[in-house]
Every structure is written in C-alpha cells, then in structure tokens.
C-alpha cells in the first residue's frame, strides 16, 4: 500500500490532537494540552522479555524481538486499576479490527496490552465477549516502569509510528473522531521525524 509521506513537527501533531480531543477526553483543556505535548513523539519502550503473548485465550508464547517493529501500531494499555467491563469496550474494538484489516491489511498492527490483577479473570472476560485477537500480558507492570509518562498522565491509547513514537493520542473505540484522525495519520504516512532533524 502506497501513501503520500507527510512530515509533521511535534507542535503540529499536538495541535491536531488537542483540536480533536478537547471537550471529551478530559475535563480540562489545559491538562489535555500539557499531556499531549509531553507525550507527542515520545518513543514507547516494550519490555519484550517480560511480556507474554496470549492467543485463543490459552496459548501463551514469549514475544519475538521484532514483534513491535515496522508497521504502524494502535496501542491500548489497560492497567490493574481499570474496570474491564466498563472501560475497555472490546465490542467496539472488534469493529475497528475488522475495518482496519480490510483497509490496511498488515500495515497496521493492534497491540492490546494488559497488566491484570488476575490473569484468569482477564481470560474469562475475553471469552465472555469472544475477543479472539492476540493480547499481551505484563504481570509485573514493567511497561509503566519503562514508560513513566504514561503512568503520570493516565493516557493509555496511542497511535505509534514505525519507530514506536507516539503520533496520536486518544481512544478510537471511545470516539469516532479519534479513529478518523488515526486513519488520516496512517494514510498520509505521518511521522514524528523529519529529514532534517535526524530523529
């Protein structure tokens, strides 16, 4: 799939995200702008050796070294404090997965990363909603330890570029306009790096 390459500065990405998210992602615009500014173009680090990938509810595998490279990624992180049934909306995520598969194929990867209190409870919930997509489990909370800004600002949904840098912030399963912004970024091949910056 060929896209037109567009390079945006971090400031341009912030302006886009704030204009879309303000009014429904947070109660205060000032907090939102501060959070998006801090997170934009930050590189997400995955604790590959500590994560486990679970397929079909039971098959548990170690994570490959190249598993989080190359393609654009939609990341949803769910920590142990969150209520699965009332905040994750996996039914809506399943619709996004179907659309993305038809639209982007292998050009977009979805990463559902859970840090559960009880892994068995998580598996029971996934079965109850027939969520068969692979998930990743981080029992020891290494992901937040390696990415302290995520814990600081409490934002857990991102679009990552091919270098795992945050291009867009917000939960596309909660808000259609966020999903439209994600698609705009993907289809215009928006990157955090510019040819001149060397980033």
N, C-alpha and C positions, 0 to 999 in steps of 0.2 A: 504494500500500500504506500503510495507516494503522497507526501504532504508538503505544503509550502512551509519553508523554515522561517520562523519569525523569532527574533531575539528581544526579550523584554528585560529592562532593568528591574531590580528588586522593587524600586519605587512604583513602577508601572503595575507590577503584579499586585502590590499592596493596594493600589487604587482600585483595581478591578475587583479584588476580593472584598474590600470594605464596602464598595458600592453595592455589591450583590448581597452580602451577608448582614449588613447593618439593619436592625429592626426586627430580626427574628433569631439570629444566632446567639446574641447576648442582649441583656437589658440595657447595657451602656455602650454607646458608640466609642467612648474614649478607651475603655478596656479592650474592645474589639480591635481598634486600630493598633493599640500597643502590642497586642498578642500577635496579630497578623504580621506586623512589621518585624517583630522578633523572630517569628518562625519562617518567614519567607526566605527561600533559598538555603535554609539550613539543611545539612545533609543528615538523613536518618541512618543510624547505625543499627544493624540487626545482629543480635547475639547468636550467630549461626550455630555455634557448637552447643548452646544450651537449649535451643528451640527444638520442638518435635512437631512434625507434620502428621496430621491425622486424616486419613481417607476412609470413607464409608463407615464412619463412626468408631471403628475399632482398629484399623490398620495403622500402626504407629511407626514412623520412619525418622531417621536423622535427616537434617537439612543439608542439601548439597551446597558446596561453596559458591556455585554460580546461580543459585536459585533466585536471588534478588537482583540480578543484573539485567542489562539490556533494555527490556521493554518498559513502557510507561506502566505505573502501578497505582491502583487505588488501595489505600491502606485504611483499614478500620481497626483500631486498637480498643479493646474492652478490658478494663481492669476489674479487680475483685470487688470494688465498691459499687459497680453499676448493676442495676437490675436488668437481667437479660430480657425478660418478657416485656418490660415497659420501656426500654430504651434502644434496643438493637434493631427492631423492625426487620427481621430476616425475610419476611414475606416480600417486602419492598426491594430488599437486596437481590432476591431471586429474579425479580423482573428486570433489574438493572443488568444482572449477569446475562440474561437471555438477550437483551438488546445489544450489550457490548460484544457478545460472541458473534452475532450477525453483522455488526457494524465494523468491528476491529479485528476479529479473529485473535491471533497470537500477539497482536501489537499492544494489547492491554491486559495486564495481569491484576487480579484481585487478591489481596492479602488480608485475611481475617485472622487477627492475632489476639488471642485471649490469654488473660492472666487470671485464671479462675480460683475461687476459694476451694471448690470441689470439682475435680475433673469429671467425675461420674455424673454429677448434676448437670454439668455443661453438655455432656453427651446425651443425657436424657432429653434435654431441651431441644437439641439439634434433631434428634429422632422425632420428637413431637411435631416439629414444623417441617419435617422431611427436607432438611437442609443438607444436601449431599456434597456441596463444594468442599474442597480441602480446607482445613483450618490449621493454624499454628498455635501451639500451647507453650506458654512461658511461665512455668510454675513458680520460679524463684524471682520473678519481677526484674529480670536482667534488662529487659527492653527499656523500662523507665529509668533505670540506673544509668544506662548508656545514653539516654536522650532526656536529660533533666528538664529541658524546656517544655516538653510535653506534659510532664507532671506539674510544672509550675503554672502553666496556663490552662490546663484542663481541656485541651482540644485534642481530639482523638481521631479525626478523619482528614485525610490528605490525598491530594494527587501528587505523586512523585515522578520526577523525570527519570531518564535513563541512568543518571548518576545518583539516584535516590535522594535528590534535593527536592524540597517542598516547593511545588509550583503553585498550588492552590490549596485553600483551607476551607473546610466545611463538609457537612454530611450530605451527600447527594441523595440518600434514601429519605432524608427528612424534608428536603426542599428541592423542587424541580429546577429552580434557577441555578442552584449549585451544580447539578448534573449538567445543565446546559453550558455552564462555564467550564466544567471539566472537559466536555466534548470540544468546546472551542479551543482550549489549550492543546488538546491532543491533535486535532485536525489541522492546527496551524503550527504544529511541532514546536511549541513554545518551550524555551529553555531558560534556565537561570544564568547560563553562561553566555557571554558574548565573545566574538572572535578576538576582540581587542583586549578583553580582560584576562584571558588565560586561565580562567577559573574552571 
